[in-house]
Each structure stands twice: as C-alpha cells, then as structure tokens.
C-alpha cells in the first residue's frame, strides 16, 4: 500500500528481457534502505526487490505488467528517470491517498500548460472510455505513482495541477505531450462502481 507521495526519483540502469518477462535495474540512493523481498512502487507500479546494492536495486517485471503499464520498451529506456515510493508503514501519515500500486490503465499526456501566472502547470491526460466513470472532478488519481487531484474533466480525459514542489520532486515536471503515463484510479471509487454495477438488475 502506498500514498502517492514520491520519495525519490531513480534512473533506469538496465532493462533486460528474460524468459519470464524482464529484469529492471534502477540506480537510486534509496536502494540502501531496501531488502530483497521488499515492495517498491516504480512509476506507480508495485514491484518486488530481487537484488540490491547501496546504489542500485533490481526487480522482475512480468509479461502481464509489461502489457498494461509503461514498464516496458520503448517507454522505459536506459537513463529514463522514474518515480519511486516505498510502502506505507502502519502509523504513518496518509498525506496523499490510498494507492495500491496496481496500475489500471495507461494514458497519454495531451498538454502541459502554465496555470495562472505562477509556476503551477496544468497537465492534461487522455483517459480510456472505461475509466471515465472512475474519474471525478476534485477526486484523486495517481499518475505515474503521484497522488494528484483532478481539477477538471475534459472532452479527451482529465486535467491535474502540478505545483512547483511536484514538478521538481517527480518526473511529471518533464512530462511532454505524447508521453505515456500509468494511471491508477481511486480505490474507493472502484469499489463503489463495482457495488452499483452489481445492484443494477440484469
């Protein structure tokens, strides 16, 4: 379980195909705090540490994960920066929102434009039709593992605001139009929609 508050960014050191998917290696000082078997969110996708040193950790990426997230080539080349977050500890403050690390779908950055006269940027992302009922105005959504608030719905998807802190501490500050991003919808919204769907007479 995560909060969507990115702790650090890392850099892809290697992405090597294996018979069972791929082995992803990431350079980050955060690796010194990890142990084999730990969970870590990479661009919002929960992975398991299978090897680590003080400066690098590795995780296996399954074919299913590669097919439904951006954790695959060409989206994840060597030297690509990624958002990293360790799991929430019992008793920690929940500063973002409940994020599971189970990516629902992939969206595409459509526009990144200044919002007002400050340094805040409005990021517009595409949204597959199946996800539209799960994204609401002022609701929560995780974009590449970053907990954000939807500022408005658009004909093509949704828009979020990136404050200067978010732009400087995560990879979203460099997200240009055309960039594919992992999306995880709010967990409570998914359960609510599932309950409503079950109650609708067939």
Backbone as JSON, one array per atom type, in Angstrom:
{
  "sequence": "XXXXXXXXXXXXXXXXXXXXXXXXXXXXXXXXXXXXXXXXXXXXXXXXXXXXXXXXXXXXXXXXXXXXXXXXXXXXXXXXXXXXXXXXXXXXXXXXXXXXXXXXXXXXXXXXXXXXXXXXXXXXXXXXXXXXXXXXXXXXXXXXXXXXXXXXXXXXXXXXXXXXXXXXXXXXXXXXXXXXXXXXXXXXXXXXXXXXXXXXXX",
  "N": [[0.84, -1.19, 0.0], [0.52, 2.21, -0.82], [1.03, 5.83, -0.82], [1.16, 7.67, -2.81], [2.87, 9.76, -2.56], [5.73, 10.68, -3.76], [8.96, 9.53, -2.96], [11.52, 9.66, -3.96], [13.44, 10.01, -7.0], [14.63, 7.77, -9.5], [17.04, 6.29, -11.78], [16.86, 4.47, -14.75], [18.92, 1.74, -15.09], [19.21, -0.62, -16.43], [17.31, -2.71, -18.6], [16.45, -5.72, -19.08], [15.48, -8.31, -21.17], [14.01, -11.42, -20.15], [13.35, -14.99, -19.85], [10.98, -15.0, -18.44], [9.87, -12.5, -18.65], [11.13, -9.51, -17.86], [14.13, -8.09, -16.45], [14.46, -5.4, -14.4], [16.62, -2.8, -13.59], [17.5, -0.26, -11.34], [19.11, 2.77, -10.64], [19.57, 4.35, -7.6], [19.92, 6.2, -4.56], [18.11, 5.42, -2.67], [18.08, 2.73, -2.63], [19.75, 1.73, -0.68], [18.21, 1.49, 1.56], [16.62, -0.65, 1.16], [15.55, -4.13, 1.08], [15.92, -7.51, -0.07], [12.94, -8.81, -1.32], [11.35, -6.74, -0.49], [8.66, -4.46, -1.22], [8.28, -1.99, -3.77], [7.23, 0.98, -5.33], [7.38, 1.73, -8.69], [7.16, 4.26, -10.84], [4.52, 4.17, -10.09], [3.84, 1.5, -10.18], [3.68, -1.45, -8.41], [6.43, -3.32, -7.47], [8.66, -6.09, -6.72], [11.6, -6.23, -4.87], [14.4, -7.95, -5.99], [17.1, -8.03, -5.94], [19.84, -6.1, -4.65], [22.08, -3.31, -4.13], [23.95, -0.79, -2.38], [23.52, 1.31, -4.09], [21.86, 0.54, -6.18], [18.94, -1.22, -7.24], [17.18, -4.21, -8.23], [14.37, -5.54, -10.01], [11.9, -7.91, -11.01], [9.88, -7.88, -13.93], [6.8, -8.86, -14.99], [5.28, -10.42, -17.93], [2.55, -9.71, -18.01], [2.46, -7.33, -16.47], [4.11, -5.76, -18.09], [2.45, -5.51, -20.28], [0.29, -3.93, -19.49], [1.19, -1.6, -18.36], [3.58, 1.14, -18.39], [6.0, 0.03, -18.0], [7.96, -1.11, -19.86], [9.75, -1.57, -22.94], [9.23, 0.68, -25.69], [8.99, 2.57, -23.69], [10.52, 2.68, -21.4], [13.47, 3.33, -21.47], [17.08, 2.93, -21.04], [18.59, 5.17, -18.73], [16.29, 6.6, -18.34], [14.29, 8.56, -16.18], [12.56, 7.69, -13.17], [9.73, 7.58, -10.93], [9.81, 6.87, -7.45], [8.6, 5.06, -4.63], [8.48, 3.87, -1.35], [6.61, 1.36, 0.52], [3.73, 2.29, 2.53], [4.04, 2.6, 6.04], [2.59, 1.11, 8.94], [0.94, 3.38, 10.93], [2.07, 5.62, 9.81], [1.57, 8.94, 8.46], [-1.1, 9.55, 6.21], [-0.6, 11.21, 3.64], [-1.21, 11.56, 0.95], [-3.29, 9.79, -1.04], [-4.99, 6.6, -0.78], [-3.09, 4.32, -2.45], [-2.62, 1.53, -4.43], [-0.66, 0.5, -6.08], [-1.31, -1.01, -8.19], [-1.63, -0.73, -11.38], [-4.18, 0.64, -13.4], [-4.62, 1.44, -16.04], [-3.16, 2.89, -19.03], [-2.45, 6.21, -19.82], [-2.13, 9.12, -21.97], [-0.1, 11.97, -22.11], [-1.53, 14.95, -23.0], [-1.32, 17.72, -23.01], [0.69, 20.28, -21.51], [0.53, 22.99, -19.68], [1.02, 26.37, -18.47], [-0.61, 27.31, -15.43], [-2.54, 29.88, -14.61], [-0.72, 32.74, -13.33], [1.46, 31.87, -11.97], [3.92, 29.33, -11.11], [2.7, 26.97, -11.38], [1.62, 24.12, -13.19], [-0.72, 22.93, -15.55], [-1.64, 19.72, -16.29], [-2.81, 17.78, -18.86], [-4.35, 14.7, -19.48], [-5.03, 11.83, -21.5], [-7.87, 9.59, -21.38], [-9.04, 6.38, -21.25], [-12.24, 5.22, -22.38], [-13.51, 3.4, -20.64], [-12.55, 4.13, -18.18], [-13.67, 6.55, -17.5], [-15.99, 6.76, -15.75], [-14.75, 6.5, -13.29], [-13.23, 8.69, -12.73], [-13.49, 11.73, -11.26], [-14.45, 15.16, -10.85], [-12.4, 17.0, -8.7], [-11.65, 14.68, -7.49], [-9.39, 11.97, -6.54], [-6.43, 10.76, -8.18], [-3.82, 8.63, -9.33], [-0.96, 9.4, -11.07], [1.58, 8.09, -12.85], [2.35, 7.15, -10.37], [2.09, 9.34, -8.71], [0.2, 11.05, -6.37], [-2.57, 12.9, -7.18], [-4.93, 15.62, -7.62], [-7.89, 15.79, -9.43], [-8.54, 18.5, -11.45], [-10.26, 19.25, -13.39], [-12.58, 17.76, -15.67], [-12.13, 16.8, -19.07], [-12.99, 16.9, -22.59], [-11.4, 14.95, -23.72], [-10.25, 13.61, -21.62], [-8.8, 14.17, -18.59], [-7.68, 16.78, -16.34], [-4.94, 17.75, -14.28], [-3.33, 19.59, -11.63], [-0.01, 20.63, -11.34], [1.96, 21.54, -8.78], [4.82, 23.66, -7.99], [6.51, 22.15, -6.24], [5.81, 19.46, -6.78], [6.52, 19.31, -9.46], [9.29, 19.59, -9.29], [10.12, 17.45, -7.71], [9.29, 15.09, -8.82], [8.96, 13.02, -11.79], [7.05, 14.13, -13.37], [7.34, 16.77, -13.92], [8.77, 16.96, -16.22], [7.14, 15.92, -18.1], [6.09, 15.66, -21.31], [3.85, 16.43, -24.07], [2.52, 13.52, -25.57], [3.85, 11.69, -24.02], [3.52, 8.59, -22.44], [1.7, 7.53, -19.58], [1.31, 5.89, -16.41], [-1.8, 5.09, -14.95], [-3.7, 5.03, -12.01], [-6.8, 4.47, -10.68], [-8.92, 5.9, -8.1], [-9.24, 3.91, -5.23], [-11.53, 3.66, -3.59], [-13.48, 4.63, -5.29], [-13.49, 2.63, -7.24], [-14.47, 0.41, -5.86], [-17.0, 1.41, -5.18], [-18.19, 1.79, -7.7], [-18.22, -0.85, -8.56], [-20.03, -1.96, -6.73], [-22.38, -0.58, -7.37], [-22.73, -1.45, -9.99], [-23.21, -4.18, -9.53], [-25.67, -4.03, -8.31], [-27.42, -3.21, -10.23], [-30.21, -4.29, -11.98], [-30.25, -7.12, -14.15]],
  "CA": [[0.0, 0.0, 0.0], [1.32, 3.42, -0.96], [0.26, 7.07, -0.63], [1.29, 8.56, -3.97], [3.84, 10.82, -2.28], [7.0, 10.16, -4.27], [10.07, 9.77, -2.05], [12.75, 9.95, -4.71], [13.46, 9.53, -8.37], [15.78, 6.94, -9.83], [17.37, 6.25, -13.21], [16.92, 3.1, -15.27], [20.28, 1.32, -15.43], [19.12, -1.72, -17.4], [16.01, -3.37, -18.77], [16.95, -6.89, -19.81], [14.48, -9.37, -21.36], [14.27, -12.73, -19.58], [12.31, -15.94, -20.27], [9.74, -14.75, -17.7], [9.5, -11.09, -18.75], [12.31, -8.66, -17.94], [14.75, -7.68, -15.19], [14.62, -3.95, -14.39], [17.58, -2.33, -12.59], [17.36, 1.19, -11.17], [20.09, 3.44, -9.8], [19.0, 5.31, -6.66], [20.41, 6.07, -3.19], [17.06, 4.8, -1.87], [18.33, 1.29, -2.61], [20.44, 1.38, 0.56], [17.21, 1.24, 2.6], [15.79, -1.77, 0.72], [15.99, -5.51, 1.28], [15.31, -8.45, -1.01], [11.57, -9.13, -0.92], [10.58, -5.51, -0.24], [7.89, -3.86, -2.31], [8.58, -0.6, -4.11], [6.45, 1.47, -6.47], [8.17, 2.34, -9.75], [6.17, 4.94, -11.68], [3.18, 3.78, -9.65], [3.64, 0.07, -10.32], [4.29, -2.17, -7.3], [7.35, -4.37, -7.84], [9.37, -6.73, -5.61], [13.06, -6.17, -4.98], [15.01, -9.28, -6.06], [18.54, -7.87, -5.73], [20.13, -4.68, -4.43], [23.31, -2.83, -3.53], [23.65, 0.52, -1.79], [23.17, 2.31, -5.11], [21.02, 0.03, -7.25], [18.12, -2.4, -6.97], [16.6, -4.85, -9.41], [13.05, -6.15, -9.83], [11.41, -8.6, -12.19], [8.65, -7.36, -14.5], [6.14, -9.96, -15.69], [4.66, -10.04, -19.2], [1.27, -9.03, -17.76], [2.79, -5.96, -16.08], [4.63, -5.06, -19.26], [1.38, -5.27, -21.25], [-0.73, -3.0, -19.01], [1.84, -0.42, -17.81], [4.66, 1.67, -19.22], [7.25, -0.63, -17.62], [8.4, -1.92, -20.99], [10.33, -0.78, -24.03], [10.25, 1.73, -25.64], [8.65, 3.59, -22.69], [11.44, 2.68, -20.26], [14.84, 3.12, -21.94], [18.16, 3.21, -20.11], [18.74, 6.59, -18.36], [14.98, 7.2, -18.09], [14.0, 8.83, -14.77], [11.32, 7.08, -12.69], [9.3, 7.92, -9.58], [9.96, 5.76, -6.52], [8.0, 5.21, -3.31], [8.41, 2.67, -0.53], [5.24, 1.19, 1.04], [3.29, 2.96, 3.74], [4.2, 1.85, 7.27], [1.49, 1.28, 9.87], [1.17, 4.51, 11.82], [2.49, 6.78, 9.04], [0.52, 9.84, 8.0], [-1.53, 9.32, 4.84], [-0.63, 12.56, 3.1], [-1.79, 11.59, -0.38], [-4.49, 8.98, -0.92], [-4.64, 5.18, -0.79], [-2.64, 3.86, -3.76], [-2.26, 0.12, -4.28], [0.44, 0.12, -6.94], [-1.86, -1.85, -9.26], [-1.98, 0.22, -12.44], [-5.42, 0.29, -14.08], [-4.55, 1.67, -17.49], [-2.14, 3.84, -19.46], [-2.95, 7.4, -20.51], [-1.13, 9.87, -22.74], [-0.09, 13.41, -21.84], [-2.02, 15.69, -24.16], [-0.87, 19.11, -22.93], [1.28, 20.76, -20.26], [0.44, 24.43, -19.86], [1.01, 27.14, -17.22], [-1.93, 27.54, -14.85], [-2.47, 31.2, -13.99], [0.51, 33.5, -13.53], [2.52, 31.28, -11.16], [4.72, 28.27, -11.68], [1.91, 25.75, -11.42], [1.35, 23.65, -14.55], [-1.86, 22.05, -15.73], [-1.3, 18.58, -17.14], [-4.0, 17.1, -19.36], [-4.06, 13.33, -19.9], [-6.12, 11.09, -22.11], [-8.5, 8.63, -20.49], [-9.87, 5.41, -21.96], [-13.67, 5.36, -22.07], [-13.88, 2.56, -19.5], [-12.13, 4.76, -16.94], [-14.31, 7.84, -17.24], [-16.84, 6.79, -14.54], [-13.93, 6.44, -12.09], [-12.51, 9.94, -12.56], [-14.48, 12.76, -10.96], [-13.92, 16.48, -10.52], [-11.88, 17.1, -7.33], [-11.31, 13.36, -6.98], [-7.98, 11.6, -6.54], [-5.93, 9.84, -9.19], [-2.36, 8.5, -9.32], [-0.36, 9.5, -12.4], [2.96, 7.64, -12.66], [2.58, 6.97, -8.95], [1.97, 10.61, -7.99], [-1.16, 11.35, -5.95], [-2.98, 14.21, -7.69], [-6.36, 15.92, -7.58], [-8.45, 16.17, -10.73], [-9.03, 19.87, -11.4], [-11.42, 19.32, -14.27], [-12.7, 16.75, -16.71], [-12.04, 17.39, -20.39], [-13.58, 16.0, -23.59], [-10.48, 13.86, -24.05], [-9.74, 12.93, -20.43], [-8.86, 14.93, -17.34], [-6.54, 17.66, -16.09], [-4.46, 17.87, -12.91], [-2.42, 20.71, -11.45], [1.3, 20.29, -10.76], [2.57, 22.66, -8.09], [6.27, 23.63, -8.19], [7.12, 21.05, -5.48], [5.59, 18.22, -7.52], [7.3, 19.37, -10.69], [10.72, 19.45, -9.02], [10.43, 16.23, -6.98], [8.84, 13.91, -9.56], [9.25, 13.07, -13.23], [5.96, 14.79, -14.11], [7.78, 18.1, -14.33], [9.32, 16.87, -17.58], [6.19, 15.18, -18.94], [5.74, 16.41, -22.51], [2.79, 15.8, -24.85], [2.91, 12.27, -26.2], [4.4, 10.77, -23.03], [2.57, 7.64, -21.85], [1.8, 7.53, -18.12], [0.49, 4.92, -15.7], [-2.92, 5.66, -14.21], [-4.43, 4.19, -11.06], [-7.99, 5.16, -10.2], [-9.14, 5.87, -6.66], [-9.7, 2.59, -4.8], [-12.91, 3.75, -3.11], [-14.33, 4.77, -6.46], [-13.61, 1.34, -7.92], [-15.4, -0.43, -5.09], [-18.34, 1.99, -5.28], [-18.72, 1.49, -9.03], [-18.49, -2.29, -8.59], [-21.26, -2.2, -5.97], [-23.5, -0.07, -8.16], [-22.9, -2.35, -11.14], [-23.8, -5.42, -9.05], [-27.04, -3.81, -7.89], [-28.25, -2.92, -11.39], [-30.86, -5.53, -12.46], [-29.84, -7.55, -15.48]],
  "C": [[0.88, 1.24, 0.0], [0.41, 4.65, -0.78], [0.28, 7.96, -1.86], [2.17, 9.76, -3.7], [5.22, 10.28, -2.62], [8.14, 10.53, -3.33], [11.33, 10.2, -2.78], [12.53, 9.56, -6.16], [14.71, 8.69, -8.56], [16.0, 6.98, -11.33], [17.49, 4.8, -13.64], [18.35, 2.79, -15.7], [20.27, 0.21, -16.47], [17.7, -2.24, -17.44], [16.28, -4.55, -19.7], [15.86, -7.94, -19.94], [14.95, -10.69, -20.74], [13.19, -13.69, -20.07], [10.96, -15.68, -19.6], [9.29, -13.29, -17.76], [10.72, -10.23, -18.94], [12.83, -8.4, -16.54], [15.06, -6.18, -15.31], [15.58, -3.57, -13.26], [17.54, -0.81, -12.56], [18.43, 1.71, -10.22], [19.39, 4.46, -8.92], [19.62, 5.12, -5.28], [19.38, 5.4, -2.28], [17.29, 3.3, -1.74], [18.99, 0.84, -1.31], [19.46, 1.05, 1.69], [16.36, 0.01, 2.29], [16.4, -3.11, 1.09], [15.32, -6.38, 0.23], [13.94, -8.87, -0.48], [10.72, -7.92, -0.63], [9.78, -5.12, -1.47], [8.36, -2.43, -2.54], [7.77, -0.23, -5.33], [7.39, 2.18, -7.43], [7.2, 2.93, -10.76], [4.75, 4.44, -11.38], [2.89, 2.31, -9.73], [4.39, -0.67, -9.21], [5.14, -3.34, -7.81], [8.02, -4.93, -6.59], [10.86, -6.7, -5.86], [13.62, -7.6, -4.97], [16.52, -9.23, -5.86], [18.79, -6.4, -5.45], [21.55, -4.5, -3.89], [22.96, -1.49, -2.91], [23.18, 1.54, -2.82], [22.24, 1.84, -6.18], [20.18, -1.14, -6.75], [17.56, -2.93, -8.28], [15.26, -5.48, -9.04], [12.66, -6.83, -11.13], [10.07, -8.02, -12.62], [8.02, -8.47, -15.33], [5.57, -9.49, -17.03], [3.33, -9.31, -19.01], [1.52, -7.57, -17.39], [3.28, -5.15, -17.27], [3.51, -4.69, -20.24], [0.39, -4.2, -20.8], [-0.14, -1.74, -18.37], [2.88, 0.1, -18.79], [6.01, 1.05, -18.85], [7.66, -1.64, -18.7], [9.06, -0.99, -22.0], [9.25, -0.49, -25.06], [9.99, 2.79, -24.56], [9.7, 3.72, -21.59], [12.88, 2.41, -20.73], [15.86, 3.35, -20.82], [18.32, 4.73, -19.96], [17.41, 7.31, -18.18], [14.78, 7.4, -16.59], [12.65, 8.23, -14.39], [11.02, 7.55, -11.27], [9.36, 6.68, -8.69], [9.27, 6.08, -5.19], [8.02, 3.86, -2.6], [7.02, 2.56, 0.08], [5.0, 2.0, 2.31], [3.52, 2.05, 4.94], [3.01, 2.12, 8.19], [1.82, 2.4, 10.85], [1.66, 5.75, 11.1], [1.29, 7.67, 8.71], [0.19, 9.52, 6.54], [-1.71, 10.69, 4.17], [-1.22, 12.66, 1.71], [-3.15, 10.93, -0.36], [-4.07, 7.51, -1.03], [-4.34, 4.73, -2.22], [-2.13, 2.43, -3.6], [-1.01, -0.28, -5.06], [0.01, -0.83, -8.04], [-2.41, -0.92, -10.35], [-3.22, -0.27, -13.18], [-5.32, 0.41, -15.59], [-3.43, 2.66, -17.77], [-2.83, 4.99, -20.18], [-1.81, 8.07, -21.26], [-1.23, 11.34, -22.37], [-0.49, 14.14, -23.12], [-1.51, 17.13, -24.18], [-0.29, 19.38, -21.56], [1.39, 22.27, -20.39], [0.46, 25.14, -18.52], [-0.42, 27.36, -16.74], [-1.88, 28.86, -14.09], [-1.14, 31.86, -14.27], [1.68, 32.93, -12.72], [3.28, 30.21, -11.89], [3.99, 26.94, -11.71], [1.57, 25.4, -12.87], [0.13, 22.75, -14.55], [-1.5, 20.97, -16.74], [-2.58, 17.89, -17.55], [-3.6, 15.73, -19.9], [-5.29, 12.72, -20.57], [-6.65, 10.06, -21.13], [-9.33, 7.67, -21.3], [-11.32, 5.5, -21.49], [-14.08, 4.57, -20.84], [-13.51, 3.21, -18.17], [-12.87, 6.02, -16.59], [-15.23, 7.83, -16.02], [-16.03, 6.83, -13.24], [-13.13, 7.71, -11.83], [-13.54, 11.05, -12.41], [-13.77, 14.07, -10.61], [-13.61, 16.55, -9.03], [-11.6, 15.75, -6.7], [-9.82, 13.1, -7.08], [-7.65, 10.65, -7.68], [-4.41, 9.79, -9.06], [-1.86, 8.48, -10.75], [1.13, 9.21, -12.26], [3.33, 7.57, -11.18], [2.45, 8.22, -8.11], [0.5, 10.86, -7.65], [-1.52, 12.77, -6.35], [-4.49, 14.36, -7.57], [-6.82, 16.37, -8.96], [-9.02, 17.58, -10.62], [-10.19, 20.09, -12.36], [-11.4, 18.13, -15.22], [-12.67, 17.45, -18.06], [-12.69, 16.43, -21.39], [-12.7, 14.79, -23.88], [-9.98, 13.09, -22.83], [-9.91, 13.77, -19.18], [-7.61, 15.79, -17.22], [-6.23, 17.68, -14.6], [-3.51, 19.05, -12.84], [-1.14, 20.22, -10.78], [1.88, 21.53, -10.11], [4.08, 22.57, -8.25], [6.96, 22.48, -7.44], [6.99, 19.73, -6.24], [6.42, 18.2, -8.79], [8.77, 19.12, -10.43], [11.08, 18.11, -8.4], [10.0, 14.96, -7.69], [9.18, 14.08, -11.04], [8.17, 13.81, -14.02], [6.33, 16.2, -14.54], [8.35, 18.12, -15.73], [8.38, 16.14, -18.54], [5.72, 16.05, -20.1], [4.59, 15.71, -23.23], [3.31, 14.58, -25.6], [3.46, 11.25, -25.22], [3.28, 9.89, -22.46], [2.79, 7.57, -20.34], [0.88, 6.47, -17.53], [-0.59, 5.63, -14.9], [-3.5, 4.61, -13.26], [-5.6, 5.0, -10.5], [-8.15, 5.0, -8.7], [-9.8, 4.56, -6.25], [-11.15, 2.63, -4.34], [-13.89, 3.89, -4.26], [-14.53, 3.46, -7.19], [-14.57, 0.42, -7.18], [-16.83, 0.08, -5.2], [-18.97, 1.66, -6.63], [-19.05, 0.0, -9.14], [-19.78, -2.62, -7.87], [-22.49, -1.75, -6.75], [-23.78, -1.0, -9.33], [-23.57, -3.65, -10.71], [-25.27, -5.26, -8.72], [-27.98, -3.51, -9.05], [-28.88, -4.22, -11.9], [-30.43, -5.86, -13.88], [-31.07, -7.71, -16.39]]
}
